[in-house]
Amino acid sequence: MRLTRKGVALTAGLVLGSSMVLAPIAFAAETTDAPADYYAPAEGKTGQELKAALHDIIDDHTTLSYSEVKTAIPYTDADPATSGNVILLYTGRSEPNGGDWNREHVWAKSHGDFGTAIGPGTDLHHLRPTDMDVNSSRGNLDFDNGGEELDIAPGNYRDGDSFEPRDEVKGDVARMILYMTVRYEGDDSHPDLEPNDDVENGSAPFHGRLSVLMDWSRSDPPDAFEKNRNEVIFDRFQHNRNPFIDHPEWVDAIWGDPTDPPTDPTDPPTDPTDPPAECGGTSTESTPIGDNRIVTSDIAVSGCPGAASSASTVSVEITHPDRGELSIYLYAPDGSYYVLKRNGDSGANLSETYTVDLDTEDGDGTWTLSVKDYASGNTGTIDSWSLDLA
C-alpha cells in the first residue's frame, strides 16, 4: 500500500554566493501545482520534442554545493511526524537531521563520472537521505526487479547487477532518474545522461532499466510527500521542478508505453499460442531460457471483458537445473506487472500454480510471462504456462 506523507515543515532558503542562509517559516505544507505558465512551451509536444522543451524549461536553475545539499535535505525530506528528523529513502525510517545517513545519488554518480561536482553531483532532485549500510549495498547498481531481500532494509532487493527499492518509493526513484536524463543533455560542461534498458552500465552516462522504471512510475504515482518535496526544491532552493512529478503522463509521452517486459538482453517471445479458452489460455510453445537472459512468452486473451478475478491463477512448468536462479513475473496488457517468484530458492525444475489478485486488470489483451535468469552456467526451458482469469 502506498504511504501518504503529509504536513512537512518547510523553510525559506536563500543562496548567497557559496553560502546558504536558512530562515525557518512555520506553515502547514500543502502540495501545489506549478505556476500556470511554467510548462507552456512543452504543451502539446511528445517524444524527443517534449524532452527538449522540458530541458529548456528546467535547466536554468540555482546550483548548490555538496555541503549545501546536506543543509537542504532536512527541509526537502523532513519527517512530518518528528520535528528535526528526515525520512530515509529506502527504509522509510526516521532519523535525526544530524544522524548517520548519507546523501544518496539516486542516479549513481559513477554513471557519467560526475562525482559530487556542482550540477549533477549536487542536484537536489535526485539526492536523498539513506541509511549508510543500504547506501553501500546499493552502490552504483542500476535499477531492476529481482534479487535477494536485504536484511537491513526489508522490501528492498539486490543482486549482482541491479537494485530494487521498496514498493512505496519505486515511482519516486523512477521519476528522479528520468528527471536527470532531461536536465543533463550534454549541452554544458556536464555529461549527457540517458536512460537505457541495460543493468550493467558501469561508468557510462546511462542508467537502467528504462522499461522497469517506466512500470514503476506508472504503478506508484506521486504522493503528497514527493509533490511537497518538488515544491520545496522549486520555491526555496533550486527554483526548478521535476516535470514527471507534476505530469507523470509525460514519462510515456517521451519514451512510449512499455507494455512489454524488459528486453535487453532478451530472446524474442514465443508465438503464442494455443487458442485461448474463455478468460484464460495456455501456451505450450517451448521457450529456451539462456544464461543471464530475460525470456518471455505470451498468451492472448479475448472474450473476457471486464475485470479479472482477485483469485486468478498462473500455472508454470519450467525445466531448469537450479530454479533458484530464476525470477518470474506476469505482465498485464496495460504493462503493470506482478511478481510470481523471486530468485533465491533452491531445487531443480519448477511446477507451480500462483494465485494472483488481478481484479484491477481488464482480462482481454496480451498477457506476458517473463522469466529472468540471474546466473551463468545453467540453461533451461519454459515448457508451458497457463492463465485462468475467471
TORRO-725419 format. One line per 5 residues: number of its first residue (from 1); their letters; for each residue x, y negated, z of C-alpha. Coordinates in nm, 2 decimals. Layout:
<atoms>
NUM	a	X:Y:Z; ...
</atoms>
This chain:
<atoms>
1	mrltr	0.00:0.00:0.00; 0.12:-0.34:-0.09; 0.23:-0.55:0.21; 0.09:-0.91:0.22; 0.32:-1.16:0.39
6	kgval	0.18:-1.50:0.46; 0.24:-1.82:0.66; 0.61:-1.86:0.61; 0.77:-2.16:0.79; 0.94:-2.38:0.53
11	taglv	1.19:-2.66:0.54; 1.27:-2.96:0.33; 1.62:-2.93:0.17; 1.84:-3.20:0.01; 2.16:-3.12:-0.17
16	lgssm	2.41:-3.39:-0.13; 2.73:-3.33:-0.31; 2.85:-3.00:-0.18; 2.66:-3.00:0.15; 2.31:-2.91:0.22
21	vlapi	2.10:-3.11:0.47; 1.80:-2.92:0.60; 1.52:-3.10:0.78; 1.26:-2.88:0.93; 0.90:-2.95:0.85
26	afaae	0.60:-2.79:1.00; 0.31:-2.68:0.79; 0.12:-2.36:0.71; 0.27:-2.22:0.39; 0.03:-2.18:0.11
31	ttdap	0.13:-2.04:-0.23; 0.07:-2.29:-0.50; 0.08:-2.30:-0.88; 0.35:-2.46:-1.09; 0.29:-2.82:-1.20
36	adyya	0.03:-2.84:-1.47; 0.28:-2.92:-1.75; 0.57:-2.71:-1.63; 0.52:-2.43:-1.87; 0.36:-2.63:-2.15
41	paegk	0.65:-2.57:-2.40; 0.60:-2.19:-2.36; 0.23:-2.17:-2.40; 0.11:-1.97:-2.70; 0.45:-1.81:-2.76
46	tgqel	0.55:-1.44:-2.74; 0.87:-1.23:-2.78; 1.21:-1.40:-2.82; 1.04:-1.73:-2.89; 0.88:-1.72:-2.55
51	kaalh	1.20:-1.61:-2.39; 1.39:-1.90:-2.55; 1.12:-2.15:-2.44; 1.13:-2.03:-2.08; 1.51:-2.05:-2.08
56	diidd	1.49:-2.42:-2.18; 1.24:-2.48:-1.90; 1.43:-2.32:-1.61; 1.80:-2.36:-1.70; 1.85:-2.72:-1.58
61	httls	1.84:-2.68:-1.21; 2.02:-2.78:-0.89; 2.30:-2.53:-0.81; 2.42:-2.41:-0.47; 2.75:-2.29:-0.33
66	ysevk	2.77:-1.94:-0.19; 2.78:-2.08:0.17; 2.47:-2.29:0.10; 2.29:-1.98:-0.01; 2.35:-1.84:0.34
71	taipy	2.19:-2.16:0.48; 1.89:-2.15:0.24; 1.79:-1.78:0.28; 1.65:-1.83:0.63; 1.39:-2.06:0.47
76	tdadp	1.32:-1.86:0.15; 1.29:-1.53:0.33; 1.16:-1.64:0.67; 0.97:-1.38:0.88; 0.62:-1.54:0.93
81	atsgn	0.57:-1.34:1.25; 0.90:-1.41:1.42; 1.05:-1.76:1.42; 1.42:-1.76:1.34; 1.42:-1.43:1.16
86	villy	1.44:-1.32:0.80; 1.27:-1.02:0.63; 1.53:-0.78:0.48; 1.45:-0.68:0.12; 1.50:-0.31:0.11
91	tgrse	1.39:-0.21:0.46; 1.13:-0.48:0.53; 1.29:-0.51:0.88; 1.30:-0.85:1.06; 1.65:-0.97:1.16
96	pnggd	1.77:-1.29:1.32; 1.89:-1.56:1.09; 2.24:-1.52:1.22; 2.22:-1.14:1.24; 2.40:-0.86:1.05
101	wnreh	2.27:-0.90:0.70; 2.43:-0.95:0.36; 2.34:-1.18:0.07; 2.24:-0.91:-0.18; 2.29:-0.99:-0.55
106	vwaks	1.99:-0.81:-0.69; 2.14:-0.85:-1.04; 2.47:-0.68:-0.93; 2.74:-0.94:-0.96; 2.98:-0.69:-1.13
111	hgdfg	2.73:-0.67:-1.42; 2.89:-0.96:-1.61; 3.17:-1.01:-1.35; 3.04:-1.34:-1.23; 3.11:-1.27:-0.86
116	taigp	3.00:-1.55:-0.63; 3.06:-1.82:-0.89; 2.82:-2.12:-0.87; 2.54:-2.03:-1.11; 2.45:-1.66:-1.15
121	gtdlh	2.65:-1.58:-0.84; 2.46:-1.82:-0.62; 2.12:-1.83:-0.78; 1.86:-1.80:-0.50; 1.61:-1.64:-0.73
126	hlrpt	1.80:-1.31:-0.71; 1.99:-1.34:-0.38; 1.81:-1.17:-0.09; 1.90:-1.07:0.27; 1.96:-0.70:0.31
131	dmdvn	2.10:-0.46:0.56; 2.47:-0.43:0.53; 2.46:-0.05:0.51; 2.18:-0.05:0.25; 2.36:-0.32:0.05
136	ssrgn	2.67:-0.09:0.05; 2.47:0.21:-0.05; 2.30:0.03:-0.34; 2.64:-0.11:-0.46; 2.62:-0.22:-0.82
141	ldfdn	2.38:0.06:-0.93; 2.12:-0.01:-1.20; 1.75:0.04:-1.10; 1.55:0.35:-1.19; 1.32:0.61:-1.04
146	ggeel	1.46:0.91:-0.85; 1.73:1.02:-0.63; 1.76:1.12:-0.26; 1.58:0.92:0.00; 1.81:0.71:0.22
151	diapg	1.80:0.80:0.59; 1.90:0.44:0.68; 1.62:0.30:0.46; 1.32:0.53:0.42; 1.13:0.47:0.09
156	nyrdg	1.45:0.38:-0.09; 1.62:0.64:-0.32; 1.97:0.67:-0.46; 2.15:0.89:-0.70; 2.48:0.87:-0.88
161	dsfep	2.37:0.62:-1.14; 2.06:0.43:-1.00; 1.88:0.29:-0.71; 1.50:0.29:-0.64; 1.37:0.04:-0.39
166	rdevk	1.07:0.09:-0.17; 0.73:0.05:-0.33; 0.65:-0.28:-0.17; 0.93:-0.47:-0.34; 0.96:-0.28:-0.67
171	gdvar	0.79:-0.57:-0.86; 1.00:-0.83:-0.68; 1.32:-0.66:-0.79; 1.19:-0.63:-1.15; 1.10:-1.00:-1.17
176	milym	1.43:-1.11:-1.02; 1.62:-0.91:-1.28; 1.41:-1.04:-1.57; 1.45:-1.40:-1.44; 1.82:-1.36:-1.46
181	tvrye	1.80:-1.25:-1.82; 1.60:-1.55:-1.92; 1.80:-1.81:-1.71; 2.15:-1.69:-1.82; 2.17:-1.67:-2.20
186	gddsh	2.54:-1.74:-2.26; 2.49:-2.10:-2.38; 2.70:-2.24:-2.09; 3.01:-2.11:-1.91; 2.81:-1.81:-1.77
191	pdlep	2.77:-1.47:-1.93; 2.47:-1.38:-2.14; 2.28:-1.14:-1.92; 2.04:-0.90:-2.09; 1.82:-0.61:-1.98
196	nddve	1.86:-0.26:-2.14; 1.73:0.09:-2.08; 2.06:0.23:-1.95; 2.17:0.31:-1.60; 2.55:0.31:-1.64
201	ngsap	2.62:-0.04:-1.74; 2.94:-0.09:-1.53; 3.08:-0.44:-1.57; 2.89:-0.51:-1.89; 2.65:-0.81:-1.86
206	fhgrl	2.35:-0.57:-1.88; 2.11:-0.43:-1.62; 1.86:-0.15:-1.64; 1.64:0.04:-1.66; 1.42:-0.21:-1.85
211	svlmd	1.13:0.03:-1.91; 1.11:0.12:-1.54; 1.15:-0.24:-1.43; 0.85:-0.33:-1.65; 0.65:-0.05:-1.50
216	wsrsd	0.74:-0.18:-1.15; 0.64:-0.53:-1.24; 0.30:-0.42:-1.36; 0.23:-0.18:-1.07; 0.35:-0.42:-0.80
221	ppdaf	0.22:-0.77:-0.88; 0.34:-1.08:-0.69; 0.22:-1.11:-0.34; 0.19:-1.42:-0.11; 0.55:-1.38:0.02
226	eknrn	0.70:-1.36:-0.33; 0.49:-1.65:-0.46; 0.58:-1.86:-0.15; 0.95:-1.79:-0.19; 0.93:-1.91:-0.55
231	evifd	0.77:-2.23:-0.42; 1.03:-2.29:-0.16; 1.31:-2.25:-0.41; 1.14:-2.48:-0.65; 1.04:-2.75:-0.40
236	rfqhn	1.34:-2.75:-0.17; 1.65:-2.61:-0.33; 1.70:-2.53:-0.70; 1.39:-2.71:-0.84; 1.33:-2.43:-1.10
241	rnpfi	1.08:-2.14:-1.09; 1.08:-1.77:-1.17; 0.83:-1.76:-1.46; 0.75:-1.40:-1.41; 0.61:-1.47:-1.06
246	dhpew	0.38:-1.74:-1.20; 0.30:-1.54:-1.51; 0.36:-1.17:-1.47; 0.19:-1.11:-1.80; 0.49:-1.27:-1.97
251	vdaiw	0.70:-0.96:-1.90; 0.50:-0.76:-2.15; 0.47:-1.07:-2.38; 0.85:-1.08:-2.42; 0.96:-0.71:-2.40
256	gdptd	0.65:-0.53:-2.52; 0.41:-0.30:-2.35; 0.61:0.01:-2.24; 0.36:0.29:-2.24; 0.64:0.55:-2.29
261	pptdp	0.87:0.67:-2.02; 1.24:0.58:-2.01; 1.41:0.66:-2.34; 1.79:0.62:-2.30; 1.92:0.88:-2.32
266	tdppt	1.63:1.09:-2.43; 1.51:1.36:-2.66; 1.20:1.29:-2.87; 0.87:1.41:-2.73; 0.74:1.74:-2.85
271	dptdp	0.44:1.74:-3.08; 0.15:1.79:-2.86; -0.05:1.96:-2.85; -0.29:2.23:-2.83; -0.63:2.09:-2.89
276	paecg	-0.73:1.93:-2.56; -1.01:2.05:-2.35; -1.26:1.80:-2.23; -1.10:1.58:-1.96; -0.76:1.76:-1.99
281	gtste	-0.53:1.95:-2.21; -0.24:2.19:-2.24; 0.09:2.17:-2.42; 0.27:2.50:-2.48; 0.54:2.35:-2.70
286	stpig	0.88:2.44:-2.56; 1.09:2.13:-2.48; 1.46:2.17:-2.41; 1.60:1.98:-2.10; 1.96:1.87:-2.17
291	dnriv	2.23:1.76:-1.92; 2.17:1.42:-1.78; 1.88:1.36:-2.01; 1.52:1.24:-1.99; 1.28:1.45:-2.19
296	tsdia	0.91:1.40:-2.25; 0.61:1.60:-2.36; 0.26:1.45:-2.44; -0.10:1.56:-2.41; -0.36:1.35:-2.60
301	vsgcp	-0.70:1.35:-2.41; -1.02:1.25:-2.57; -1.38:1.29:-2.48; -1.31:1.19:-2.12; -1.43:0.83:-2.09
306	gaass	-1.43:0.65:-1.76; -1.21:0.71:-1.45; -1.01:1.03:-1.40; -1.06:1.23:-1.08; -0.90:1.15:-0.74
311	astvs	-0.81:1.52:-0.73; -0.67:1.56:-1.08; -0.42:1.84:-1.13; -0.09:1.87:-1.32; 0.05:2.22:-1.37
316	veith	0.41:2.25:-1.48; 0.61:2.55:-1.59; 0.99:2.49:-1.62; 1.28:2.73:-1.67; 1.60:2.59:-1.51
321	pdrge	1.88:2.74:-1.30; 1.86:2.46:-1.05; 1.53:2.27:-1.02; 1.69:2.05:-0.75; 1.85:1.86:-1.04
326	lsiyl	1.51:1.76:-1.18; 1.27:1.47:-1.11; 0.92:1.49:-1.27; 0.69:1.20:-1.35; 0.34:1.17:-1.50
331	yapdg	0.28:0.86:-1.72; -0.08:0.75:-1.77; -0.20:0.60:-2.10; -0.16:0.25:-1.96; 0.21:0.30:-1.87
336	syyvl	0.16:0.34:-1.49; 0.35:0.64:-1.35; 0.31:0.90:-1.07; 0.60:1.08:-0.91; 0.52:1.46:-0.91
341	krngd	0.86:1.58:-0.78; 1.19:1.42:-0.68; 1.52:1.59:-0.73; 1.70:1.73:-0.42; 1.52:2.06:-0.35
346	sganl	1.67:2.39:-0.44; 1.60:2.71:-0.63; 1.57:2.84:-0.98; 1.28:2.76:-1.22; 0.96:2.58:-1.13
351	setyt	0.59:2.68:-1.14; 0.39:2.43:-0.96; 0.05:2.26:-0.96; 0.04:1.90:-0.83; -0.27:1.72:-0.72
356	vdldt	-0.27:1.35:-0.81; -0.52:1.07:-0.73; -0.59:0.92:-1.08; -0.92:0.76:-1.01; -0.79:0.42:-1.12
361	edgdg	-0.70:0.56:-1.46; -0.91:0.59:-1.78; -0.90:0.95:-1.89; -0.88:0.90:-2.26; -0.54:0.84:-2.42
366	twtls	-0.19:1.00:-2.43; -0.05:1.13:-2.10; 0.32:1.20:-2.08; 0.52:1.44:-1.86; 0.87:1.30:-1.81
371	vkdya	1.15:1.52:-1.67; 1.48:1.37:-1.58; 1.79:1.59:-1.53; 2.03:1.43:-1.28; 2.34:1.66:-1.32
376	sgntg	2.57:1.82:-1.57; 2.63:2.19:-1.63; 2.28:2.32:-1.64; 2.01:2.31:-1.91; 1.65:2.43:-1.91
381	tidsw	1.32:2.41:-2.08; 0.97:2.27:-2.02; 0.78:2.59:-2.11; 0.43:2.44:-2.08; 0.22:2.20:-1.88
386	sldla	-0.14:2.12:-1.84; -0.36:1.84:-1.72; -0.70:1.85:-1.56; -0.86:1.51:-1.50; -1.21:1.63:-1.41
</atoms>
